[in-house]
Amino acid sequence: MRSFVFLALALCALSAAPARAQDATAGTGTEAVVASSLMITEGGATDAQAALVSIGLRRGLAEVQGIDFVHPVDVLSPPQISEDLQFAMDELDSRADQVRDGDAHDVQESVDVIIQLFEANLEAVRREQLIDAYMIGAIARCRLHRQRECEDMFARVVTFREQHEYDPVRYPAEYQDVFERVRARVTGGPRAALTVTSDPAGAEVYVDGRSYGPSPALVPDLLVGDHYVTLKHIASVKTIRRATVAAQGSAVSYTLAPNERSRLVASPEAQAAIRGELGEERAGTNLRSLGSTLGAAQVIVGIVTPEGSDMVHVHAYLYDMRTRFLLAQQEVSMGFDEAGLEVARQLGIDLYRGVALSGAVAAPDDALHDNVERRPELYEEWWFWTIIGVAVVGIGVGIGVGVATSQPSVPDGWTRLDGQF
């Protein structure tokens, strides 16, 4: 009897499971979701052209409420933070407290060490941390009456971060005027251009955190002095280097290291496998692997092919990795100028037009499918559960009858007592 009860409960749970699964995916929540993208080149399209598509696409996604976009190269090149580097990062707050309290000599020496460590590990250090270290070092020198050195360090900050604001809460308010005077002098000084090339070509070039398109890139109107160049290429390790811009202009070139982590995304074999699944209503194994590798809930995959000599055709697919649904797809043609970037920006917006961030898709319009009969699943047929129920009842009755009518065996040497002598 106890076995029958357990079987019945299990069957009830099975029959309820489809309904619970539908409930779980029926929501249309609007919480922010992490999205990423991958551009696949075909027919002779270049990495530089794919980078332009990606740049414009990101501009559009920045306008879509609830989307938190992550660059695939940032995910594939996680920072390597040593114990020494982590200790240096953690020390910044205490050094800022010390310099506010007037303890300048020890702070200046220790912060100089921190700056050297930060400069040697630029890929792992946020620009805000680097700026903070230079600001603390400058103020320590101001307190030690080393005015020229103090102003030189303030000038270095202003050169690569013109809009940086002095924080009188974190730093002594008495030196804010010095900083503002230095900023006025530096921003009014000479400017020049920086030319950035890379091997492989087509890496996206950032200078001081701002994207300037694929390499080779000409970056105009930079203040003379030190700046920070970041290069992102899907098959390479993210690279950040300091570059000095001279008054007559400068040129730098970088060789990027191959990134083994990106083989799951950037290798020809991986991209061919992903390409073969595009257009399906549900994401296949390779698309789901792409989403897992990029750590994204939603992924945009674009196929970039040449269209004439000065345009490309882009077919973009938006998949949700949680529900596996193909949410949208769009096709555009674009050039390699600002107008082309605007087309790509609109592509990003259009892909999400009417799309639920939950990854759910709208049910088909019954009016359009009146003549299409959906074949029910086996577990949805009434007779399936009737048969299962009859079988379970039969098994339970059989077990009960068997227990009631069976005669227990009598061990050797015992006498059975049944009311008769």
Helices and strands as residue ranges (DSSP letters): H 2-25, E 33-41, H 47-61, E 67-69, H 72-76, H 83-100, H 105-120, G 122-124, H 127-143, H 147-160, G 173-175, H 176-187, E 191-199, E 204-207, E 210-214, E 217-223, E 225-232, E 239-245, E 250-255, G 260-262, H 263-266, H 268-277, H 285-294, E 298-306, E 312-320, E 326-334, H 338-351, G 366-368, G 378-380, H 382-405
